[in-house]
């Protein structure tokens, strides 16, 4: 069935370093790839998304890249800050049905 | 706007009991979703709705039923709760110009003993 794999499951970086989280998907029909940030005990919140007709999108310190041929997409956070510490989820899908990755716990050490 | 709200926030059930979780949105969104979140499993889609009066199965629909009688509400029912249904349940909605973008509610923490 449809699947989205996410790596790594945990990531620890020093403040100011970059963080990269990678996801792969199996469904060729997927055309929408959002990234969500979830702080402890809170709801998931969309931080950036990309459609399949775009290879890269950037919003300040956050960027997402998409390689449709290889079926993988990545989240890049530059100049990490302690408030970036959270669980990040990737997702992929078509129309309105998303399959989520299992999450990456990012810890930014001051 | 309140966005997406969920009722209740917490609930403890005994095995075999039934309950209904309510999701409400005030953004006039066409689409609504129910997810469950378990440690290490991410978010898994239970059921979703593409409009008032319509529902469809997601990845993990067994043991749950849903109804969308009004556009702004999406109900999730557990007819006979089981310990395996202990989880955090999130509702989400999407629609309008950015129809793909899903907005999540605050979640309901359900424990089945």
HADDOCK unambig.tbl for C-alpha pairs under 7 A between the chains (distance, minus, plus):
assign (segid A and resid 42 and name CA) (segid B and resid 106 and name CA) 6.49 0.50 0.50
assign (segid A and resid 43 and name CA) (segid B and resid 104 and name CA) 6.26 0.50 0.50
assign (segid A and resid 43 and name CA) (segid B and resid 105 and name CA) 6.47 0.50 0.50
assign (segid A and resid 43 and name CA) (segid B and resid 106 and name CA) 5.12 0.50 0.50
assign (segid A and resid 43 and name CA) (segid B and resid 107 and name CA) 6.62 0.50 0.50
assign (segid A and resid 44 and name CA) (segid B and resid 104 and name CA) 6.43 0.50 0.50
assign (segid A and resid 95 and name CA) (segid B and resid 100 and name CA) 6.82 0.50 0.50
assign (segid A and resid 96 and name CA) (segid B and resid 100 and name CA) 6.03 0.50 0.50
assign (segid A and resid 100 and name CA) (segid B and resid 42 and name CA) 6.20 0.50 0.50
assign (segid A and resid 100 and name CA) (segid B and resid 43 and name CA) 5.80 0.50 0.50
assign (segid A and resid 100 and name CA) (segid B and resid 44 and name CA) 6.90 0.50 0.50
assign (segid A and resid 101 and name CA) (segid B and resid 42 and name CA) 5.91 0.50 0.50
assign (segid A and resid 102 and name CA) (segid B and resid 40 and name CA) 5.86 0.50 0.50
assign (segid A and resid 102 and name CA) (segid B and resid 41 and name CA) 5.04 0.50 0.50
assign (segid A and resid 102 and name CA) (segid B and resid 42 and name CA) 4.10 0.50 0.50
assign (segid A and resid 103 and name CA) (segid B and resid 42 and name CA) 5.89 0.50 0.50
